[in-house]
Amino acid sequence: MTVWRRRLHLSRFLAAAAATVLLGLAGCSKQVPAPGPRTVVPPAGEQVIAHTVRTGEDLRRIADLYYGDPDRADRIATDNGLQRPVNLMAGSVLQLTFAADEYAVARRRATALGPYNRGVAALDGGDLAEAERQFRLALRTAPDLTDARYNLALVLLDRGQTDAAADSLAVLAAARPADPDIGFALGNARFHQTRYRQAAAAFAGVLARHPDHRRAAFGHARALQEAGEQAAALAAWQAYLRLDPDSSWAAQARRHLRELTGG
């Protein structure tokens, strides 16, 4: 089963940080144009980072990167005079306000982007040892950088350190239960541990929130079959084929169905 790496997300984060202007104390934000009709004037004592939007970014992604909380997207929209839903235009500028403690965290995250990006490059080049080293360096500076920890777990999984990968992904899944990538990766790690019922539960958790998630549906059926849950696996394969009747994965699903039914 394929696990999606967050390579592009991380690369976008680095590029965004390179285009970021650290503006200092309140009032300096007027030096940077806002994407909406107004410029943010933060409360006294707060500071501003001007973020240049990159292709493919949305407010939840930007909120997660800077604040560690995707739900801060609404605050960003309000501060910049944007109406939801928002379709961000690449090249526009968002002004993000930070209290003193938040600003310090944002600066640490920016510092972590050097090794973070090198880890992405190493991962793209297939150098798993270097990718692991760089992601660990990034996490020393910014331990709450979720995508760094996620990609590190995938590196560990690729390097055969299945238990360590599963433990890390379990922590991430508990903190981000709605994230389908993390939930799917946890299911994949549990499957590699041969903990098939736990794998099925992880995939089922993804499907509960994202019922059209084909990879999770395939993994769910496969894990149930490996766990010996024949009736549940049969139903799960049938559910998968309703989502995906035509792909090469569908051909595999039909083969598994034949194995279960003796056909």
KAVENTA-V81457 format. One record per residue. N is the residue number from 1. RES is the residue in one letter. SS is DSSP state (~ for helix, > for strand, _ for the rest). Layout:
n = {N,N}
res = {RES,RES}
ss = {SS,SS}
This chain:
n = {1,2,3,4,5,6,7,8,9,10,11,12,13,14,15,16,17,18,19,20,21,22,23,24,25,26,27,28,29,30,31,32,33,34,35,36,37,38,39,40,41,42,43,44,45,46,47,48,49,50,51,52,53,54,55,56,57,58,59,60,61,62,63,64,65,66,67,68,69,70,71,72,73,74,75,76,77,78,79,80,81,82,83,84,85,86,87,88,89,90,91,92,93,94,95,96,97,98,99,100,101,102,103,104,105,106,107,108,109,110,111,112,113,114,115,116,117,118,119,120,121,122,123,124,125,126,127,128,129,130,131,132,133,134,135,136,137,138,139,140,141,142,143,144,145,146,147,148,149,150,151,152,153,154,155,156,157,158,159,160,161,162,163,164,165,166,167,168,169,170,171,172,173,174,175,176,177,178,179,180,181,182,183,184,185,186,187,188,189,190,191,192,193,194,195,196,197,198,199,200,201,202,203,204,205,206,207,208,209,210,211,212,213,214,215,216,217,218,219,220,221,222,223,224,225,226,227,228,229,230,231,232,233,234,235,236,237,238,239,240,241,242,243,244,245,246,247,248,249,250,251,252,253,254,255,256,257,258,259,260,261,262,263}
res = {M,T,V,W,R,R,R,L,H,L,S,R,F,L,A,A,A,A,A,T,V,L,L,G,L,A,G,C,S,K,Q,V,P,A,P,G,P,R,T,V,V,P,P,A,G,E,Q,V,I,A,H,T,V,R,T,G,E,D,L,R,R,I,A,D,L,Y,Y,G,D,P,D,R,A,D,R,I,A,T,D,N,G,L,Q,R,P,V,N,L,M,A,G,S,V,L,Q,L,T,F,A,A,D,E,Y,A,V,A,R,R,R,A,T,A,L,G,P,Y,N,R,G,V,A,A,L,D,G,G,D,L,A,E,A,E,R,Q,F,R,L,A,L,R,T,A,P,D,L,T,D,A,R,Y,N,L,A,L,V,L,L,D,R,G,Q,T,D,A,A,A,D,S,L,A,V,L,A,A,A,R,P,A,D,P,D,I,G,F,A,L,G,N,A,R,F,H,Q,T,R,Y,R,Q,A,A,A,A,F,A,G,V,L,A,R,H,P,D,H,R,R,A,A,F,G,H,A,R,A,L,Q,E,A,G,E,Q,A,A,A,L,A,A,W,Q,A,Y,L,R,L,D,P,D,S,S,W,A,A,Q,A,R,R,H,L,R,E,L,T,G,G}
ss = {_,_,_,_,_,_,~,~,~,~,~,~,~,~,~,~,~,~,_,_,>,>,>,>,>,_,_,~,~,~,~,_,_,_,_,_,_,_,_,_,_,_,_,_,_,_,>,>,>,>,>,>,_,_,_,_,_,_,~,~,~,~,~,~,~,~,~,_,_,~,~,~,~,~,~,~,~,~,~,_,_,_,_,_,_,_,_,_,_,_,_,_,>,>,>,>,>,>,_,~,~,~,~,~,~,~,~,~,~,~,~,~,~,~,~,~,~,~,~,~,~,~,~,~,_,_,_,~,~,~,~,~,~,~,~,~,~,~,~,~,~,_,_,_,_,~,~,~,~,~,~,~,~,~,~,~,~,~,_,_,_,~,~,~,~,~,~,~,~,~,~,~,~,~,~,_,_,_,_,~,~,~,~,~,~,~,~,~,~,~,~,~,_,_,_,~,~,~,~,~,~,~,~,~,~,~,~,~,~,_,_,_,_,~,~,~,~,~,~,~,~,~,~,~,~,~,_,_,_,~,~,~,~,~,~,~,~,~,~,~,~,~,~,_,_,_,_,~,~,~,~,~,~,~,~,~,~,~,~,~,~,_,_}
